[in-house]
Amino acid sequence: MRDFHKYKEIDKFSQRRIHSIQEQLLALHLKYCQENSPFYRKLFKKQKINPGKVNFDNLCQLPFTDKAEIEKNNDEFFAVGPE
């Protein structure tokens, strides 16, 4: 996300607005992972996780990714090209 300038004065936002922005950014991040990372695409499909439905209330239901999974599936974590 390259439009961080939108949040330049976030310290003046209400707590509710900050919470809303954080949930939007979380959803965007999870969607990006689903679309660009083979590992997370498979994981979300297998676990029936819809990135657009994840919020702070159910975030704890996402599975942890441990060191063994990273070592086993290292190349599948890449979410950008090799440039």
Stockholm file with secondary structure:
# STOCKHOLM 1.0

chainA/1-83         MRDFHKYKEIDKFSQRRIHSIQEQLLALHLKYCQENSPFYRKLFKKQKINPGKVNFDNLCQLPFTDKAEIEKNNDEFFAVGPE
#=GR chainA/1-83 SS CCCGGGGTTGGGSCHHHHHHHHHHHHHHHHHHHHHHCHHHHHHHHHHTCCGGGCCTTTGGGSCCCCHHHHHHTGGGGCCSCCC
#=GC SS_cons        CCCGGGGTTGGGSCHHHHHHHHHHHHHHHHHHHHHHCHHHHHHHHHHTCCGGGCCTTTGGGSCCCCHHHHHHTGGGGCCSCCC
//
